[in-house]
Amino acid sequence: MKTPTRNLLQRLVCILAMAMAALPAPGSNSSGWTAVYRHDPDGKAVEGDLNRLIDAVRQGYAIRIGWGWQRHRDGRTITLEHIATPVFLTVIDETHVSAVIDPHPLLEGYADIARQKPADPGQIWQCVLTTTGEFNARVFNWETGAVIRDWPQRQRMTWFVEYPPAGPPAQPARKLFQ
């Protein structure tokens, strides 16, 4: 004879098993953060599809951008990797994406774990990244707005999209001005 507690437990186990079966397999790119486009410092595609990124921007999906470098200093190799969530995205002429990264305090030493603290008070770093490889960073004085350092660069970048559990849409997004 089944008891109410045993019956409830069996139902809960069954519901849990069905929910776990619906989850994507590890390593699956059907949902979650997915690298959709990667380019070299000159904006040349290395992997992925720029149109997929443009569609994701138009559909309002969350975007993140990753970049970094590797250098040799003091007889050792140092690597640095950044991931940022832009506060403003633009699709330009249907062929490129521009992203503004939120200002934050300039750090004392980005590649030195012992120097992960704000640099001089009032120094703020902000950047605009594009799918052409442009990386236009500036350091500002927070109080006066004066530019302390203009820091244009070219970077390899990886653009990530966070897709919902259903995965990316089957159809491209409509242009936002239509």
Backbone as ProteinMPNN parsed JSONL, in Angstrom:
{"seq_chain_A": "MKTPTRNLLQRLVCILAMAMAALPAPGSNSSGWTAVYRHDPDGKAVEGDLNRLIDAVRQGYAIRIGWGWQRHRDGRTITLEHIATPVFLTVIDETHVSAVIDPHPLLEGYADIARQKPADPGQIWQCVLTTTGEFNARVFNWETGAVIRDWPQRQRMTWFVEYPPAGPPAQPARKLFQ", "coords_chain_A": {"N_chain_A": [[0.837, -1.178, 0.0], [0.545, 2.19, -0.873], [1.822, 5.068, 0.656], [0.855, 8.477, 1.401], [3.161, 10.094, 1.594], [5.161, 8.581, 0.314], [4.08, 8.439, -2.271], [4.102, 11.155, -2.998], [6.876, 11.606, -2.947], [7.709, 9.904, -5.043], [6.497, 11.205, -7.209], [7.864, 13.672, -7.143], [10.501, 12.839, -7.718], [10.12, 11.913, -10.306], [9.359, 14.306, -11.642], [11.711, 15.792, -11.281], [13.516, 14.208, -12.759], [12.457, 14.518, -15.347], [12.848, 17.261, -15.695], [15.656, 17.438, -15.629], [16.285, 15.971, -17.898], [15.499, 17.733, -19.847], [17.414, 19.682, -19.853], [20.189, 21.247, -21.574], [22.885, 19.343, -23.0], [26.167, 19.051, -21.484], [28.569, 21.314, -22.788], [27.05, 21.867, -24.958], [25.863, 24.251, -27.297], [23.325, 25.249, -27.418], [21.978, 26.965, -25.749], [22.53, 29.653, -23.408], [25.693, 31.382, -22.816], [27.338, 31.996, -25.784], [30.018, 31.922, -28.02], [29.882, 33.81, -30.813], [31.18, 35.25, -32.772], [34.445, 35.929, -33.844], [37.288, 37.94, -34.301], [40.342, 39.139, -35.861], [42.997, 41.544, -34.986], [42.711, 43.373, -37.072], [40.101, 43.254, -37.748], [39.381, 41.172, -39.352], [37.497, 38.283, -39.977], [37.851, 35.444, -37.938], [36.581, 33.315, -36.828], [33.243, 32.099, -36.668], [30.23, 34.083, -37.271], [29.546, 37.226, -38.392], [27.05, 38.272, -39.103], [25.352, 36.784, -37.516], [25.929, 37.835, -35.009], [25.033, 40.484, -35.431], [22.282, 39.993, -35.839], [21.658, 39.059, -33.272], [22.088, 41.369, -31.719], [20.093, 43.034, -32.77], [17.864, 41.616, -31.927], [17.906, 41.986, -29.277], [19.354, 40.416, -27.483], [21.543, 39.623, -24.725], [24.885, 40.743, -24.768], [28.36, 40.079, -24.685], [31.819, 40.958, -24.643], [35.022, 39.731, -25.315], [38.533, 40.103, -24.847], [42.119, 40.231, -24.978], [45.613, 39.743, -24.117], [48.994, 38.543, -24.618], [52.152, 38.688, -23.259], [55.733, 38.956, -22.948], [57.553, 39.39, -20.072], [60.094, 40.242, -17.849], [61.36, 37.725, -18.069], [59.253, 35.914, -18.112], [56.052, 34.679, -19.252], [53.187, 36.601, -19.548], [49.716, 36.654, -19.304], [46.606, 38.165, -20.086], [43.155, 38.456, -19.761], [40.109, 39.877, -20.646], [36.629, 40.346, -20.062], [33.734, 41.981, -20.964], [30.605, 43.618, -20.449], [28.752, 45.414, -22.641], [27.306, 48.744, -22.44], [25.985, 50.015, -24.357], [25.048, 49.407, -27.632], [25.603, 49.423, -31.159], [24.468, 48.883, -34.431], [26.091, 49.344, -37.344], [25.576, 50.572, -40.476], [24.565, 48.133, -41.314], [26.642, 46.293, -41.316], [28.593, 46.248, -39.332], [29.376, 46.191, -35.774], [29.336, 48.293, -32.977], [30.45, 48.911, -29.672], [29.973, 50.303, -26.489], [31.796, 50.427, -23.558], [31.105, 50.487, -20.136], [32.209, 53.144, -18.017], [34.885, 52.723, -15.666], [36.852, 52.654, -12.609], [40.263, 53.301, -13.241], [42.666, 50.777, -13.032], [45.427, 50.031, -10.864], [47.286, 48.079, -11.664], [46.684, 46.061, -14.184], [47.566, 43.511, -15.014], [48.763, 42.44, -12.827], [48.27, 40.672, -10.024], [48.613, 41.516, -7.402], [48.193, 44.196, -7.562], [45.56, 44.919, -7.924], [43.679, 47.238, -7.612], [42.088, 50.471, -7.401], [43.678, 53.013, -9.349], [45.203, 56.215, -9.269], [43.039, 58.394, -7.491], [39.987, 59.298, -9.004], [40.628, 58.74, -11.667], [39.281, 57.501, -14.545], [38.465, 54.825, -16.681], [37.366, 54.267, -19.988], [35.882, 52.736, -22.876], [35.459, 52.159, -26.408], [34.556, 49.612, -28.497], [34.894, 47.878, -31.612], [33.712, 45.806, -34.339], [35.59, 45.978, -36.269], [38.006, 45.689, -35.17], [38.905, 47.849, -33.825], [39.785, 49.51, -30.834], [39.148, 51.764, -28.831], [40.263, 53.35, -26.259], [40.084, 55.49, -23.402], [41.385, 57.432, -20.744], [39.998, 59.285, -18.215], [39.789, 62.26, -16.177], [37.759, 62.099, -13.499], [36.483, 64.217, -12.135], [36.963, 66.622, -13.629], [36.646, 65.915, -16.266], [38.623, 65.99, -18.106], [40.794, 64.594, -20.595], [43.11, 62.239, -19.749], [44.655, 60.25, -20.817], [44.814, 59.152, -24.099], [44.119, 56.22, -25.733], [44.247, 54.537, -28.195], [43.923, 51.384, -29.833], [44.397, 48.195, -31.48], [42.658, 45.189, -31.433], [42.281, 41.632, -30.973], [39.133, 40.177, -30.797], [36.426, 38.519, -29.15], [33.074, 37.961, -29.54], [30.282, 37.425, -27.613], [27.071, 35.9, -27.189], [24.158, 35.688, -25.234], [21.99, 33.213, -25.359], [18.541, 32.24, -25.023], [17.009, 29.379, -23.3], [15.676, 28.085, -25.425], [17.349, 28.396, -27.537], [19.077, 29.977, -30.373], [17.17, 32.134, -32.583], [15.353, 30.925, -35.459], [14.936, 32.522, -37.662], [16.362, 35.471, -39.195], [16.699, 38.648, -37.523], [14.53, 41.496, -37.779], [15.353, 44.661, -39.216], [15.939, 47.391, -37.062], [14.931, 49.876, -37.714], [12.808, 49.494, -39.374]], "CA_chain_A": [[0.0, 0.0, 0.0], [1.323, 3.419, -0.97], [1.501, 6.118, 1.609], [0.879, 9.797, 0.748], [4.527, 10.598, 1.531], [5.87, 7.83, -0.727], [3.499, 8.855, -3.535], [4.638, 12.497, -3.258], [8.299, 11.443, -3.241], [7.813, 9.343, -6.385], [6.156, 12.272, -8.152], [8.963, 14.646, -7.158], [11.622, 12.22, -8.436], [9.728, 11.882, -11.719], [9.432, 15.69, -12.128], [13.135, 16.141, -11.324], [14.116, 13.481, -13.885], [12.015, 15.163, -16.587], [13.508, 18.569, -15.788], [17.068, 17.226, -15.96], [16.354, 15.514, -19.286], [15.264, 18.887, -20.714], [18.589, 20.553, -19.844], [21.129, 20.952, -22.657], [24.049, 18.536, -22.63], [27.369, 19.852, -21.261], [29.275, 21.645, -24.01], [26.09, 22.222, -25.999], [25.716, 25.68, -27.486], [21.945, 25.557, -27.745], [21.551, 28.087, -24.931], [23.59, 30.207, -22.572], [26.674, 32.242, -23.483], [27.905, 31.342, -26.954], [30.898, 32.75, -28.853], [29.29, 33.806, -32.157], [32.045, 35.905, -33.758], [35.803, 36.239, -33.379], [38.047, 38.585, -35.372], [41.72, 39.5, -35.55], [43.112, 42.98, -34.698], [42.306, 44.183, -38.223], [38.682, 43.051, -37.98], [39.151, 40.037, -40.254], [36.843, 37.163, -39.296], [38.654, 34.263, -37.636], [35.635, 32.24, -36.509], [31.879, 32.548, -36.433], [29.479, 34.797, -38.292], [29.196, 38.589, -37.987], [25.597, 38.459, -39.25], [24.713, 36.179, -36.339], [26.063, 38.848, -33.954], [24.134, 41.592, -35.758], [20.928, 39.527, -35.537], [21.497, 38.999, -31.811], [21.945, 42.753, -31.24], [18.764, 43.496, -33.186], [16.827, 40.914, -31.16], [17.997, 42.403, -27.88], [20.039, 39.456, -26.612], [22.69, 40.133, -23.972], [26.149, 40.6, -25.493], [29.621, 40.329, -23.959], [32.981, 41.002, -25.529], [36.264, 39.299, -24.677], [39.79, 40.433, -25.507], [43.25, 40.044, -24.073], [46.945, 39.743, -24.718], [50.055, 37.735, -24.022], [53.428, 39.396, -23.409], [56.865, 38.426, -22.187], [58.129, 40.385, -19.18], [60.951, 39.739, -16.766], [61.655, 36.308, -18.262], [58.083, 35.045, -18.031], [54.924, 35.029, -20.107], [52.038, 37.124, -18.811], [48.491, 36.718, -20.106], [45.521, 38.942, -19.492], [41.902, 38.284, -20.493], [39.004, 40.713, -20.166], [35.282, 40.141, -20.596], [32.934, 43.136, -20.55], [29.238, 43.74, -20.936], [28.58, 46.795, -23.085], [26.114, 49.465, -22.006], [25.375, 50.601, -25.547], [25.453, 48.703, -28.855], [25.13, 50.032, -32.401], [24.708, 48.211, -35.698], [26.461, 50.422, -38.257], [25.451, 50.314, -41.912], [24.217, 46.716, -41.484], [27.834, 45.471, -41.523], [29.495, 46.223, -38.175], [28.823, 46.477, -34.456], [30.144, 49.126, -32.088], [30.014, 48.699, -28.29], [30.536, 51.197, -25.477], [31.993, 49.771, -22.258], [30.84, 51.393, -19.026], [33.418, 53.634, -17.349], [35.224, 52.149, -14.365], [38.123, 53.195, -12.12], [41.49, 52.758, -13.806], [43.347, 49.96, -12.029], [46.856, 50.26, -10.685], [48.017, 47.116, -12.479], [45.724, 45.078, -14.694], [48.158, 42.172, -15.155], [49.466, 42.111, -11.58], [47.226, 40.348, -9.041], [48.854, 42.278, -6.176], [47.87, 45.612, -7.795], [44.16, 45.004, -8.34], [43.013, 48.291, -6.847], [42.026, 51.693, -8.204], [44.898, 53.835, -9.466], [44.976, 57.539, -8.683], [41.613, 58.703, -7.358], [39.404, 60.146, -10.037], [40.955, 58.328, -13.027], [38.236, 56.609, -15.042], [38.749, 54.214, -17.98], [36.203, 53.936, -20.797], [36.332, 52.204, -24.157], [34.54, 51.81, -27.475], [35.088, 48.488, -29.264], [34.14, 47.631, -32.836], [34.02, 44.559, -35.04], [36.715, 46.219, -37.183], [39.218, 45.509, -34.378], [39.247, 49.085, -33.117], [39.68, 49.475, -29.38], [39.453, 53.155, -28.511], [40.162, 53.56, -24.814], [40.531, 56.775, -22.86], [41.377, 57.617, -19.293], [39.501, 60.621, -17.916], [39.702, 62.746, -14.812], [36.344, 62.017, -13.17], [35.952, 65.505, -11.696], [37.042, 67.676, -14.641], [36.332, 65.395, -17.588], [39.801, 66.114, -18.975], [41.395, 63.351, -21.047], [44.448, 62.034, -19.196], [45.369, 59.414, -21.771], [44.094, 58.615, -25.246], [44.752, 54.909, -25.791], [43.709, 53.728, -29.29], [44.614, 50.116, -30.064], [43.693, 47.203, -32.289], [42.594, 43.988, -30.592], [41.465, 40.452, -31.279], [37.968, 40.178, -29.905], [35.414, 37.476, -29.266], [31.759, 38.499, -29.201], [29.434, 36.373, -27.056], [25.635, 36.166, -27.091], [23.458, 34.808, -24.304], [20.737, 32.742, -25.94], [17.621, 31.622, -24.056], [17.005, 27.914, -23.38], [15.184, 27.603, -26.717], [18.402, 28.559, -28.527], [18.941, 31.143, -31.246], [15.991, 32.087, -33.437], [15.563, 30.34, -36.781], [14.874, 33.587, -38.651], [17.098, 36.687, -38.852], [15.913, 39.719, -36.941], [14.208, 42.645, -38.642], [16.121, 45.871, -38.945], [15.224, 48.125, -36.034], [14.293, 51.082, -38.258], [11.688, 49.126, -40.248]], "C_chain_A": [[0.883, 1.242, 0.0], [0.858, 4.411, 0.086], [1.53, 7.455, 0.881], [2.3, 10.351, 0.608], [5.308, 9.906, 0.422], [5.374, 8.254, -2.109], [4.045, 10.238, -3.935], [6.113, 12.426, -3.642], [8.499, 10.891, -4.652], [7.498, 10.4, -7.445], [7.279, 13.301, -8.264], [10.17, 14.111, -7.922], [11.334, 12.214, -9.93], [9.835, 13.284, -12.332], [10.885, 16.123, -12.263], [13.825, 15.467, -12.509], [13.712, 14.111, -15.209], [12.701, 16.514, -16.766], [14.969, 18.42, -16.184], [17.227, 16.759, -17.405], [16.177, 16.666, -20.257], [16.462, 19.84, -20.762], [19.513, 20.224, -21.008], [22.317, 20.157, -22.141], [25.246, 19.443, -22.38], [28.105, 20.07, -22.579], [28.348, 22.015, -25.15], [25.975, 23.735, -26.086], [24.282, 26.061, -27.812], [21.386, 26.681, -26.893], [22.716, 28.526, -24.054], [24.544, 31.055, -23.393], [27.385, 31.459, -24.577], [28.794, 32.325, -27.707], [30.359, 32.677, -30.285], [30.196, 34.425, -33.211], [33.387, 36.237, -33.112], [36.551, 36.845, -34.563], [39.456, 38.91, -34.901], [41.812, 41.011, -35.307], [42.714, 43.895, -35.863], [40.835, 44.0, -38.579], [38.363, 41.915, -38.933], [38.579, 38.865, -39.454], [37.811, 36.001, -39.137], [37.736, 33.065, -37.443], [34.255, 32.848, -36.315], [31.318, 33.378, -37.569], [29.056, 36.164, -37.765], [27.697, 38.831, -38.101], [24.824, 37.852, -38.081], [24.785, 37.148, -35.147], [25.095, 39.999, -34.205], [22.684, 41.208, -35.474], [20.672, 39.51, -34.033], [21.333, 40.393, -31.211], [20.541, 43.241, -31.56], [17.646, 42.833, -32.381], [16.92, 41.2, -29.665], [18.643, 41.405, -26.944], [21.2, 40.133, -25.883], [23.972, 39.789, -24.732], [27.288, 40.827, -24.505], [30.751, 40.279, -24.968], [34.211, 40.602, -24.726], [37.462, 39.707, -25.515], [40.916, 40.224, -24.506], [44.559, 40.089, -24.819], [47.87, 38.806, -23.967], [51.363, 38.464, -24.303], [54.499, 38.715, -22.56], [57.486, 39.57, -21.394], [58.952, 39.683, -18.117], [61.157, 38.225, -16.854], [60.465, 35.371, -18.131], [56.977, 35.551, -18.961], [53.756, 35.446, -19.234], [50.848, 37.142, -19.764], [47.44, 37.499, -19.333], [44.29, 38.765, -20.374], [40.827, 39.127, -19.833], [37.704, 40.224, -20.798], [34.464, 41.323, -20.07], [31.548, 43.056, -21.173], [29.039, 45.183, -21.366], [27.296, 47.412, -22.542], [25.354, 50.043, -23.195], [25.928, 49.887, -26.77], [24.856, 49.403, -30.068], [25.45, 49.105, -33.561], [24.925, 49.331, -36.713], [26.397, 49.929, -39.696], [25.232, 48.832, -42.228], [25.428, 45.786, -41.596], [28.779, 45.398, -40.329], [28.753, 46.543, -36.894], [29.841, 47.299, -33.677], [29.574, 48.967, -30.68], [30.731, 49.655, -27.355], [30.607, 50.434, -24.156], [31.847, 50.83, -21.168], [32.144, 51.873, -18.378], [33.629, 52.93, -16.006], [36.555, 52.741, -13.9], [39.303, 52.511, -12.81], [42.198, 51.971, -12.703], [44.839, 50.271, -12.001], [47.683, 49.332, -11.575], [47.104, 46.009, -12.951], [46.281, 43.657, -14.725], [48.917, 41.721, -13.91], [48.418, 41.9, -10.485], [47.393, 41.145, -7.746], [48.472, 43.756, -6.329], [46.454, 45.801, -8.32], [43.413, 45.959, -7.419], [42.993, 49.546, -7.706], [43.36, 52.441, -8.191], [44.624, 55.167, -8.778], [43.48, 57.834, -8.601], [41.146, 59.606, -8.505], [39.784, 59.785, -11.455], [39.981, 57.231, -13.461], [38.602, 56.139, -16.445], [37.44, 53.941, -18.687], [36.678, 53.547, -22.184], [35.164, 52.007, -25.117], [35.228, 50.739, -28.316], [34.257, 48.314, -30.524], [34.561, 46.304, -33.456], [35.063, 44.77, -36.139], [38.046, 46.031, -36.466], [39.628, 46.757, -33.622], [38.899, 48.962, -31.645], [40.109, 50.867, -28.922], [39.189, 53.429, -27.041], [40.653, 54.958, -24.462], [40.482, 56.709, -21.344], [41.019, 59.076, -19.053], [39.724, 60.968, -16.454], [38.204, 62.834, -14.5], [35.748, 63.382, -12.843], [35.907, 66.546, -12.816], [36.606, 67.219, -16.029], [37.502, 65.461, -18.56], [40.342, 64.735, -19.344], [42.821, 63.284, -20.511], [45.289, 61.233, -20.175], [44.415, 58.949, -22.86], [44.828, 57.338, -25.624], [44.195, 54.066, -26.927], [44.577, 52.497, -29.532], [43.835, 49.307, -31.101], [43.768, 45.904, -31.488], [41.862, 42.855, -31.299], [40.295, 40.491, -30.302], [37.094, 38.976, -30.195], [34.118, 38.077, -28.752], [30.857, 37.332, -28.807], [27.979, 36.839, -27.015], [25.061, 35.192, -26.076], [22.093, 34.46, -24.907], [19.861, 32.143, -24.856], [17.64, 30.104, -24.217], [16.516, 27.359, -24.718], [16.243, 27.722, -27.808], [18.173, 29.763, -29.412], [17.715, 31.007, -32.149], [16.334, 31.509, -34.811], [15.625, 31.415, -37.868], [15.725, 34.778, -38.228], [16.159, 37.758, -38.305], [15.617, 40.794, -37.978], [15.106, 43.802, -38.259], [15.292, 46.733, -37.999], [14.532, 49.378, -36.577], [13.12, 50.761, -39.174], [10.426, 48.899, -39.453]], "O_chain_A": [[1.841, 1.339, 0.767], [-0.333, 4.559, 0.358], [2.172, 7.563, -0.164], [2.612, 11.005, -0.387], [6.036, 10.558, -0.327], [6.18, 8.412, -3.027], [4.406, 10.45, -5.092], [6.547, 13.114, -4.565], [9.371, 11.366, -5.38], [8.176, 10.47, -8.47], [7.605, 13.749, -9.363], [10.793, 14.844, -8.689], [12.227, 12.486, -10.733], [10.355, 13.427, -13.439], [11.253, 16.755, -13.253], [14.634, 16.096, -13.191], [14.543, 14.229, -16.109], [13.091, 16.867, -17.879], [15.469, 19.2, -16.994], [18.204, 17.114, -18.064], [16.657, 16.59, -21.388], [16.516, 20.715, -21.626], [19.622, 19.062, -21.399], [22.706, 20.287, -20.98], [25.344, 20.505, -22.995], [28.252, 19.149, -23.384], [28.813, 22.438, -26.208], [25.987, 24.422, -25.065], [24.05, 27.102, -28.426], [20.397, 27.302, -27.284], [23.746, 27.855, -23.975], [24.244, 31.409, -24.534], [27.959, 30.399, -24.329], [28.37, 33.443, -28.002], [30.376, 31.612, -30.902], [30.022, 34.174, -34.404], [33.455, 36.75, -31.995], [36.469, 36.342, -35.684], [39.732, 38.952, -33.702], [40.798, 41.701, -35.411], [42.413, 45.07, -35.65], [40.369, 44.525, -39.59], [37.202, 41.711, -39.287], [39.101, 38.502, -38.4], [38.504, 35.62, -40.081], [38.063, 31.946, -37.839], [34.125, 33.98, -35.85], [31.849, 33.382, -38.68], [28.294, 36.252, -36.801], [27.128, 39.534, -37.266], [23.764, 38.353, -37.705], [23.833, 37.268, -34.377], [24.409, 40.441, -33.283], [21.932, 42.012, -34.924], [19.598, 39.899, -33.575], [20.531, 40.584, -30.298], [19.873, 43.808, -30.696], [16.591, 43.435, -32.18], [16.106, 40.711, -28.881], [18.5, 41.525, -25.727], [21.768, 41.106, -26.379], [24.119, 38.689, -25.265], [27.19, 41.661, -23.605], [30.645, 39.637, -26.013], [34.418, 41.069, -23.606], [37.415, 39.664, -26.744], [40.668, 40.059, -23.311], [44.61, 40.428, -26.001], [47.583, 38.347, -22.862], [51.65, 38.816, -25.447], [54.207, 38.005, -21.598], [57.892, 40.586, -21.959], [58.546, 38.661, -17.564], [61.132, 37.529, -15.839], [60.644, 34.156, -18.049], [56.984, 36.704, -19.392], [53.38, 34.738, -18.299], [50.966, 37.596, -20.903], [47.399, 37.489, -18.103], [44.371, 38.906, -21.594], [40.655, 39.094, -18.614], [37.694, 39.747, -21.933], [34.497, 41.628, -18.878], [31.354, 42.51, -22.259], [29.144, 46.09, -20.541], [26.334, 46.712, -22.227], [24.221, 50.503, -23.055], [27.144, 49.774, -26.927], [23.738, 49.914, -30.011], [26.566, 48.597, -33.668], [24.046, 50.169, -36.917], [27.086, 48.981, -40.073], [25.657, 48.34, -43.273], [25.269, 44.613, -41.935], [29.684, 44.563, -40.318], [27.65, 47.09, -36.914], [31.043, 47.033, -33.715], [28.357, 48.896, -30.508], [31.952, 49.8, -27.419], [29.614, 49.871, -23.695], [32.397, 51.926, -21.27], [33.077, 51.088, -18.212], [32.674, 52.59, -15.308], [37.308, 53.275, -14.715], [39.33, 51.288, -12.942], [42.315, 52.446, -11.573], [45.421, 50.715, -12.991], [48.671, 49.761, -12.171], [46.784, 45.103, -12.181], [45.545, 42.699, -14.488], [49.638, 40.724, -13.949], [47.754, 42.85, -10.07], [46.405, 41.419, -7.063], [48.432, 44.488, -5.341], [46.185, 46.736, -9.074], [42.625, 45.546, -6.568], [43.789, 49.675, -8.636], [44.063, 52.496, -7.182], [43.879, 55.218, -7.799], [42.739, 57.553, -9.542], [41.834, 60.545, -8.905], [39.322, 60.443, -12.387], [39.877, 56.181, -12.828], [38.997, 56.938, -17.294], [36.497, 53.441, -18.073], [37.747, 53.971, -22.624], [34.038, 51.729, -24.705], [36.347, 50.935, -28.789], [33.053, 48.57, -30.515], [35.617, 45.756, -33.141], [35.385, 43.831, -36.866], [39.104, 46.192, -37.074], [40.593, 46.732, -32.859], [37.875, 48.395, -31.265], [41.286, 51.11, -28.659], [38.061, 53.7, -26.63], [41.517, 55.525, -25.132], [39.649, 56.021, -20.753], [41.641, 59.983, -19.605], [39.833, 60.086, -15.602], [37.471, 63.565, -15.167], [34.618, 63.67, -13.238], [34.923, 67.273, -12.943], [36.238, 68.04, -16.87], [37.383, 65.036, -19.709], [40.35, 63.821, -18.519], [43.637, 64.164, -20.783], [46.479, 61.495, -20.348], [43.342, 58.418, -22.575], [46.044, 57.365, -25.818], [43.705, 52.966, -26.67], [45.804, 52.558, -29.446], [42.752, 49.702, -31.533], [44.813, 45.564, -30.934], [40.957, 43.077, -32.103], [40.465, 40.803, -29.123], [37.028, 38.483, -31.321], [34.074, 38.636, -27.656], [30.689, 36.377, -29.566], [27.698, 38.023, -26.829], [25.426, 34.016, -26.055], [21.181, 35.286, -24.958], [20.369, 31.596, -23.877], [18.228, 29.594, -25.172], [16.912, 26.258, -25.101], [16.05, 27.196, -28.904], [17.197, 30.494, -29.236], [17.276, 29.896, -32.444], [17.475, 31.6, -35.263], [16.297, 31.231, -38.883], [15.812, 35.078, -37.037], [14.964, 37.76, -38.601], [16.368, 40.972, -38.937], [15.561, 43.906, -37.119], [14.069, 46.795, -38.127], [13.617, 49.889, -35.931], [12.494, 51.679, -39.704], [9.383, 48.582, -40.026]]}, "name": "protein", "num_of_chains": 1, "seq": "MKTPTRNLLQRLVCILAMAMAALPAPGSNSSGWTAVYRHDPDGKAVEGDLNRLIDAVRQGYAIRIGWGWQRHRDGRTITLEHIATPVFLTVIDETHVSAVIDPHPLLEGYADIARQKPADPGQIWQCVLTTTGEFNARVFNWETGAVIRDWPQRQRMTWFVEYPPAGPPAQPARKLFQ"}
